[in-house]
Amino acid sequence: MSHDEGHIMSTSEKLVRMANQIAAFFHSKPREEGIAGVAEHINKFWEPRMRRQLFEMLDNGGEVFNELVVAASARIKRPAAPEAAGLV
């Protein structure tokens, strides 16, 4: 079993882990290409709810994110708030 045997990951922890894994993949690319790659991947494959949570975390400091995720955030599509999207 893993070293986190007794720990169940929260949704936020999973999101951070996934975002940081994407960034780790793109770190081998030139910086601009890496930023674009992270943003493109998240825009293509993450549903609005996931991107909304990403921005909530980034807006509250985002210290847990790889710096490439933070840099790419300017190119990631920010979804409408749940109220504006009629989800509440």
C-alpha positions, 0 to 999 in steps of 0.5 A: 500500500501507499504511504498515504494508506490512511488518507483519502484525498479530497477533491481539492487535493486531487485537482492540485495533484492533476494540475501539477502532474500536467505542469511536470510533463510540460516542464521539459518544454521551453517555458512559453510552450509549457505554459501554452501546453498546460493551458491547452490541456486544462481547457480541453479536458477539464470540465467547467466545475474543475476549472472553477475550483482551480480558479477558486484555489488560485484566487485564494493564494494558489501556493500549492500549485506548480508555478507553471500552472499559475503562469498558465492560469491567464490562458485558462478559460475561467467558467462563469460563477454557478449563479451566472450559469444557472447552476444554483 
